[in-house]
Amino acid sequence: MRNKFAFRRRRVLPALLILVIFAMIPLAAEEIPFDPVRGLVEVEVTLDGRVKGRFGIDTGADRLYIDSAFADKNRLTFAAKVPQREVVGIEGRSEARLLKLRSLQIGHERLYNLTPTAIDLGSLIKNKRLGYPDGLLGHEVLRRFYVTVDYPRHKLRLQMREPDFLEKREYLAISFENHRHLILVDVVLDDSVKAPMILDYCASYTVITPALARRLGVASEPDSRPVIGSVRMGGQTLTRNVSVIVTDLSRIQKSVPRAEFEGILGASFLYRHKITVDYRRRQIYVHRQ
């Protein structure tokens, strides 16, 4: 009996050791493909384990938002009616209602028991020629991750663990101010004009105010589209010849009092870069390519 027991033990232990070793090996961060056709970073998500949708990564939004028509069509559960403030965008505003969501899955990452806000996304967008996403993943979701958008390769990474690249120092680190949900960075335009701007992955274009356009000495009429010679952050020129749109941002500025900004860094700047947002340290990392 003693020999038989010892034989069994020798067979079981190697299997247990193999399981422990595999458990200690961290899984590589998943690369999630995204579609930039609308100038946004849009990824596929699964709601409540059954509903598929395309949601935009929105570093300029405070919450998880779902289009009201999409929520109705897919019979998502609305919460008991609770008064909600209006949601304000650059081009419009919308009434809001709360939803109850059991789960939200993006790639391999899954979050549970969320209360998204249902809004009419169509009312916030003037140009509907290309349509709009089914929802927006804002600060409420994104702050839980290191968010890496590799725009040239159309890949997204969401990591809860600290990324390995931080040890290699192959990036430019730029501090930002987190005013509520907004990512505010100091930018130098045309090598001379300094301005605070919002970094926003849900802006299909880079936007500046008429006042900033006048400081730069370019066309300042609303909807004019001048080209800015350079964009400098963290002491380095990152991009040259960036197309911008001149737009009145007073509607958004009033909705976030005491947040000072004169423009929005959108896709016409971001599409050239791979950038990681580190909400914990309040830094963005521009990867060297």
C-alpha positions in Angstrom: 0.0 0.0 0.0 2.8 2.4 0.8 4.5 1.9 -2.6 1.2 2.3 -4.4 0.5 5.6 -2.6 4.0 6.9 -3.4 3.6 6.1 -7.1 0.3 8.0 -7.3 1.9 11.0 -5.6 4.7 11.1 -8.1 2.2 11.2 -11.0 0.0 14.0 -9.5 2.7 16.4 -8.4 4.1 17.2 -11.9 0.6 18.1 -13.2 0.1 20.4 -10.2 3.4 22.1 -10.8 2.5 22.7 -14.5 -0.8 24.3 -13.5 0.9 26.6 -11.1 3.5 27.6 -13.6 0.9 28.4 -16.3 -1.1 30.4 -13.7 2.0 32.6 -13.0 2.5 33.5 -16.7 0.7 36.8 -17.4 -1.5 36.8 -20.5 -0.3 39.2 -23.3 -2.5 42.2 -23.7 -5.1 41.6 -26.4 -5.0 43.8 -29.5 -8.5 44.8 -30.5 -9.0 45.9 -34.1 -10.9 49.1 -34.6 -12.6 50.8 -37.6 -11.6 54.5 -38.2 -14.0 55.0 -41.1 -15.9 57.8 -39.3 -12.6 59.3 -37.9 -13.4 57.6 -34.6 -11.9 54.6 -32.7 -14.9 52.2 -32.9 -14.7 48.7 -31.5 -17.2 45.8 -31.2 -18.7 45.3 -27.7 -21.1 42.8 -26.3 -23.9 43.9 -23.9 -25.5 41.5 -21.4 -23.9 38.6 -23.2 -26.2 38.9 -26.2 -26.3 42.3 -27.9 -23.5 43.3 -30.3 -22.7 46.9 -31.0 -20.0 49.3 -32.2 -18.9 51.8 -29.6 -16.6 54.7 -29.8 -13.6 55.2 -27.5 -14.5 58.7 -26.1 -11.8 60.3 -23.9 -13.9 63.4 -24.0 -17.1 61.8 -22.4 -17.7 61.3 -18.7 -19.9 58.2 -18.8 -20.8 55.1 -20.7 -23.4 56.2 -23.2 -25.8 54.1 -25.4 -27.9 55.4 -28.2 -31.6 55.4 -27.2 -32.8 53.9 -30.5 -30.2 51.1 -30.2 -31.3 50.4 -26.6 -34.9 50.3 -27.6 -34.3 48.0 -30.7 -32.3 45.5 -28.6 -34.6 45.6 -25.6 -32.1 46.8 -23.1 -33.5 47.4 -19.6 -34.3 51.0 -18.6 -34.0 51.9 -15.0 -36.8 53.5 -13.1 -37.2 57.1 -14.3 -34.7 59.3 -12.5 -34.2 62.9 -13.5 -31.1 63.3 -15.6 -29.2 66.4 -16.7 -29.0 67.2 -20.4 -26.0 65.9 -22.3 -24.2 68.6 -24.2 -22.0 68.1 -27.3 -20.3 70.4 -29.8 -23.2 70.4 -32.2 -26.3 69.7 -30.0 -27.8 68.4 -26.8 -29.9 65.4 -25.7 -32.2 64.3 -22.9 -30.9 61.4 -20.9 -32.2 58.2 -19.3 -30.5 55.5 -17.2 -30.2 51.9 -18.2 -29.3 48.7 -16.3 -26.6 46.6 -17.8 -25.5 43.3 -16.4 -22.3 43.1 -18.4 -20.1 44.9 -21.0 -17.4 43.0 -22.8 -14.7 44.5 -24.9 -12.3 41.9 -26.3 -11.4 39.7 -23.4 -12.2 42.4 -20.8 -15.6 42.3 -19.1 -17.2 44.7 -16.6 -20.4 44.0 -14.6 -23.4 45.8 -13.2 -23.1 49.1 -15.0 -25.7 52.0 -15.3 -25.2 53.5 -18.8 -26.9 56.6 -19.9 -29.2 56.4 -22.9 -29.1 59.5 -25.2 -30.1 60.4 -28.7 -26.7 60.3 -30.3 -28.1 61.6 -33.6 -29.1 64.9 -31.9 -25.4 65.5 -31.0 -24.1 65.1 -34.5 -24.7 67.6 -37.3 -23.3 65.6 -40.2 -25.0 62.2 -40.2 -23.8 61.1 -43.7 -21.6 58.4 -42.3 -24.0 57.5 -39.4 -22.8 57.3 -35.8 -21.8 54.6 -33.3 -24.2 52.6 -31.1 -22.6 54.0 -28.0 -19.6 55.7 -26.4 -17.1 54.4 -23.9 -16.3 57.4 -21.7 -14.3 58.1 -18.5 -16.5 55.9 -16.3 -15.2 52.8 -18.2 -11.8 54.0 -19.6 -10.3 55.1 -16.2 -10.1 51.4 -15.2 -7.5 50.7 -17.9 -4.3 51.8 -19.5 -5.8 52.8 -22.9 -3.5 52.4 -25.9 -4.7 53.5 -29.3 -2.3 52.5 -32.1 -3.9 54.6 -34.8 -1.5 53.8 -37.7 -2.2 50.0 -37.1 -5.9 50.4 -36.2 -5.4 48.5 -32.9 -6.6 49.2 -29.4 -5.3 47.7 -26.1 -7.1 47.9 -22.8 -4.9 46.8 -19.9 -5.6 46.7 -16.2 -2.0 45.6 -15.4 0.8 48.0 -15.9 2.1 47.7 -19.5 5.5 46.3 -20.1 6.6 49.1 -22.3 6.9 51.5 -19.3 10.1 49.7 -18.4 11.7 50.4 -21.8 11.3 54.2 -21.8 10.7 54.2 -25.5 8.1 56.9 -25.3 7.5 60.6 -24.6 5.7 61.1 -21.3 3.3 64.2 -21.2 1.5 65.1 -18.1 -2.2 66.1 -18.3 -4.7 67.7 -16.1 -7.8 65.6 -15.4 -10.6 68.1 -15.0 -13.5 65.9 -14.1 -13.4 63.5 -17.1 -11.5 65.7 -19.6 -7.8 65.1 -20.6 -6.3 68.6 -20.8 -2.8 69.0 -22.3 -0.7 72.1 -22.9 0.0 72.4 -26.7 2.3 74.8 -28.6 1.0 75.5 -32.1 3.1 76.9 -34.9 6.1 76.9 -32.5 4.9 80.0 -30.8 1.3 79.9 -29.5 0.6 78.0 -26.3 -2.9 76.7 -25.6 -4.6 74.1 -23.4 -6.5 71.6 -25.5 -8.7 68.5 -24.9 -7.3 65.1 -26.1 -10.4 63.5 -27.5 -10.5 60.2 -29.4 -14.1 60.7 -30.3 -13.4 64.0 -32.2 -13.2 63.2 -35.9 -11.2 66.4 -36.5 -8.9 68.8 -34.6 -10.8 71.9 -33.5 -9.7 75.4 -32.4 -11.8 78.3 -31.3 -12.0 81.5 -33.4 -10.0 83.4 -30.7 -7.2 80.9 -30.9 -7.3 81.1 -34.7 -6.8 84.8 -34.5 -3.8 84.4 -32.2 -2.3 82.1 -34.8 -3.0 84.5 -37.6 -5.1 82.1 -39.6 -8.7 82.2 -40.9 -11.0 82.6 -37.9 -14.5 82.4 -39.5 -16.6 79.5 -38.1 -16.2 76.3 -40.2 -13.0 77.6 -41.9 -10.3 74.9 -42.2 -6.8 76.3 -41.9 -3.7 74.2 -41.7 -1.5 74.5 -38.5 2.2 74.3 -39.2 3.2 72.3 -36.2 1.9 70.7 -32.9 4.3 70.6 -30.0 3.8 68.8 -26.7 6.2 67.8 -23.9 9.0 69.9 -25.5 8.9 68.0 -28.8 7.3 68.7 -32.2 5.1 65.7 -32.8 3.3 66.6 -36.0 3.5 69.1 -38.8 0.8 70.5 -41.1 -2.3 69.6 -39.1 -5.7 70.4 -40.6 -8.1 72.0 -38.1 -11.7 73.3 -38.1 -12.5 76.6 -36.5 -15.5 76.1 -34.2 -17.3 77.9 -31.4 -16.8 75.7 -28.3 -18.7 77.9 -25.8 -21.5 75.3 -25.4 -19.0 72.8 -24.1 -17.0 75.3 -22.2 -20.2 76.3 -20.2 -21.0 72.7 -19.4 -17.6 72.2 -17.7 -17.0 75.5 -15.8 -13.4 76.2 -14.7 -12.0 73.9 -17.3 -9.9 76.2 -19.5 -9.3 74.9 -23.1 -9.1 76.5 -26.5 -9.4 73.5 -28.8 -9.7 69.8 -29.2 -7.0 67.4 -30.4 -8.9 65.0 -32.7 -8.4 62.5 -35.4 -6.5 64.8 -37.8 -3.7 64.9 -35.2 -4.2 61.6 -33.5 -4.2 59.3 -36.6 -0.5 59.7 -37.0 0.4 58.4 -33.4 0.3 55.5 -31.0 -0.6 56.9 -27.6 -1.3 55.4 -24.2 -3.5 57.2 -21.7 -2.4 56.5 -18.1 -5.3 57.7 -15.9 -3.6 56.6 -12.7 -0.5 58.9 -13.2 -2.3 61.5 -15.3 0.1 61.0 -18.2 -0.1 60.2 -21.8 2.7 58.3 -23.5 3.5 59.0 -27.1 5.3 55.9 -28.4 8.4 56.3 -30.6 7.8 54.7 -34.0 
